[in-house]
């Protein structure tokens, strides 16, 4: 695949996703069609992995008004795009790992959109699907100043969530939230120290107690 054709292909996949979202009510199998597009994009990227391919895909995914993040923002409240969102989240985990530090200029915006999906979507498997990409992003962002300013917001979001008695918050989501808080402690210890005693330890003990009783 030439550089020009790769750029065109990646851009076209993203534009077609947005077009399908614009015609959401007109396409009976829109979720399946969008999921196939993500599969094709992932395959096109993984077939020719290289620094140039990564740079091209970064531009297609995160630049311009119509990119993968603006699609996810628009799709966050659309339950009919459940499969598509899961496919995107799986690809983003793979892509963040592949792009490594090159993702850092987009890290805060990507983190924000992942949390929007987590907070807005009601499907547990979609919410759970945000954690692999989010965790990969946090590990890469350790010591990254722009991400450091986001730690308090993330910590309070997940601490508040695991303390809620809500049918939306399943045991799986609580467990993943606790594991993610542990990752924040590992990657940003200075910022998390104030939460580690007694709040975070208390939530861990409460979670363990509830599941031992079951």
C-alpha positions in Angstrom: 0.0 0.0 0.0 1.5 3.4 -1.0 1.5 6.3 1.4 -1.1 8.1 -0.7 -3.5 5.1 -0.9 -3.1 4.4 2.9 -4.0 8.0 3.7 -7.0 7.8 1.4 -8.1 4.5 2.8 -7.9 5.5 6.4 -9.7 8.8 5.8 -12.4 7.1 3.8 -13.1 4.6 6.6 -13.6 7.4 9.0 -15.7 9.5 6.7 -17.9 6.5 5.9 -18.5 6.0 9.6 -19.7 9.5 10.0 -21.9 9.2 6.9 -23.5 6.0 8.3 -24.1 7.8 11.6 -25.8 10.7 9.8 -28.1 8.1 8.2 -28.6 6.1 11.3 -32.4 5.7 10.9 -32.1 4.9 7.2 -29.7 1.9 7.4 -31.3 -1.3 8.9 -27.9 -2.9 9.7 -26.0 0.2 10.4 -24.2 -1.3 13.4 -22.9 -4.2 11.4 -21.8 -2.0 8.5 -19.9 0.3 10.9 -18.3 -2.6 12.7 -17.1 -4.0 9.4 -15.6 -0.6 8.5 -13.6 -0.7 11.8 -12.5 -4.3 11.1 -11.3 -3.2 7.6 -9.5 -0.2 9.1 -7.8 -2.4 11.7 -6.7 -4.9 9.0 -5.4 -2.2 6.7 -3.3 -0.8 9.6 -2.0 -4.1 10.9 -1.1 -5.5 7.4 1.7 -2.9 6.9 2.9 -1.8 10.3 5.6 0.9 10.1 6.4 4.3 11.6 5.0 5.9 8.4 1.8 3.8 8.6 1.3 4.8 12.3 1.8 8.5 11.5 -0.8 8.3 8.6 -3.3 6.4 10.8 -2.8 8.9 13.7 -3.7 11.8 11.4 -6.8 10.0 10.1 -8.0 9.0 13.6 -7.4 12.2 15.4 -7.1 15.1 13.0 -9.9 17.2 11.4 -13.5 17.7 12.3 -14.5 14.2 11.3 -12.3 11.7 13.1 -12.7 8.7 15.3 -13.1 10.8 18.5 -15.8 13.0 17.1 -17.5 9.8 15.9 -17.4 8.3 19.4 -18.7 11.5 21.0 -21.7 11.4 18.6 -22.2 7.6 19.0 -21.8 7.6 22.8 -25.6 7.8 23.4 -26.6 5.5 20.5 -27.3 2.0 21.9 -27.9 0.8 18.3 -24.1 1.2 17.7 -23.1 -1.1 20.5 -21.0 -3.5 18.3 -19.3 -0.7 16.5 -18.2 0.9 19.8 -16.8 -2.4 21.1 -14.9 -2.8 17.8 -13.5 0.7 18.0 -12.4 0.3 21.6 -10.7 -3.0 20.8 -8.9 -1.3 17.9 -7.9 1.7 20.0 -6.3 -0.5 22.6 -4.2 -2.2 19.9 -3.4 1.1 18.2 -2.4 2.9 21.4 0.0 0.0 22.2 1.4 0.1 18.6 1.7 3.9 18.4 3.4 4.1 21.9 4.6 7.6 22.7 3.4 9.0 19.4 -0.1 8.9 20.9 0.8 11.4 23.7 -0.3 14.6 21.8 -3.8 13.1 21.7 -3.7 11.3 25.1 -5.9 13.8 27.0 -8.5 14.1 24.3 -8.6 10.3 23.9 -8.9 9.8 27.6 -11.8 12.3 27.7 -13.7 10.5 25.0 -13.2 7.1 26.6 -14.6 8.5 29.8 -17.6 9.9 27.9 -18.3 6.5 26.5 -17.9 5.0 30.0 -20.3 7.5 31.6 -22.9 7.7 28.9 -23.3 4.2 27.6 -25.4 1.9 29.7 -24.2 -1.4 28.2 -21.7 -3.2 30.6 -19.7 -4.7 27.8 -19.2 -1.3 26.2 -18.3 0.3 29.5 -15.9 -2.6 30.3 -14.4 -2.2 26.8 -13.1 1.3 27.7 -10.6 0.0 30.3 -8.0 -1.8 28.1 -7.4 1.3 25.9 -7.6 3.7 28.9 -5.2 1.6 31.0 -2.7 1.4 28.1 -3.0 5.1 27.7 -2.3 5.7 31.4 0.8 3.5 31.4 2.2 5.4 28.4 1.3 8.8 30.0 3.2 8.2 33.2 5.2 11.4 33.8 3.4 13.2 31.0 2.5 16.7 32.4 -0.7 17.1 30.5 -2.1 13.9 31.8 -1.0 14.7 35.4 -3.6 17.5 35.5 -6.3 14.9 34.7 -5.6 12.4 37.5 -7.8 14.0 40.2 -10.8 14.0 37.9 -10.3 10.3 37.0 -9.7 9.3 40.6 -12.9 11.0 41.9 -14.9 9.7 39.0 -14.1 6.0 39.7 -14.1 6.4 43.5 -17.6 7.9 43.3 -18.7 5.2 41.0 -17.6 2.2 43.1 -19.3 3.7 46.1 -22.7 3.8 44.4 -25.4 1.2 44.9 -26.6 1.3 41.3 -27.9 -1.4 38.9 -25.8 0.3 36.2 -22.6 -0.5 38.1 -22.1 -4.2 37.9 -19.6 -6.2 39.9 -17.4 -6.4 36.8 -17.4 -2.7 36.3 -16.6 -2.1 40.0 -13.7 -4.6 39.8 -12.3 -3.0 36.7 -12.7 0.5 38.3 -10.7 -0.6 41.3 -8.0 -2.2 39.1 -7.8 1.1 37.2 -7.5 3.1 40.4 -4.6 0.8 41.3 -3.0 1.5 38.0 -3.3 5.3 38.6 -1.6 4.7 42.0 1.3 2.9 40.2 1.7 5.4 37.4 1.0 8.6 39.2 1.8 7.9 42.9 2.3 11.5 43.9 -1.1 12.5 42.6 -2.9 9.4 44.1 -1.3 9.4 47.6 -4.1 11.5 49.0 -6.7 9.0 47.9 -4.9 5.8 49.0 -5.6 6.2 52.7 -8.4 5.6 53.7 -10.6 6.1 50.6 -9.1 3.7 48.1 -8.1 1.0 50.7 -11.6 1.3 52.2 -13.2 0.7 48.8 -11.0 -2.3 48.1 -11.9 -3.9 51.4 -15.6 -3.2 50.9 -15.5 -4.8 47.4 -13.6 -7.9 48.7 -16.0 -8.3 51.6 -19.0 -8.2 49.4 -17.6 -10.8 47.1 -16.4 -13.1 49.8 -19.9 -13.1 51.2 -21.3 -14.2 47.8 
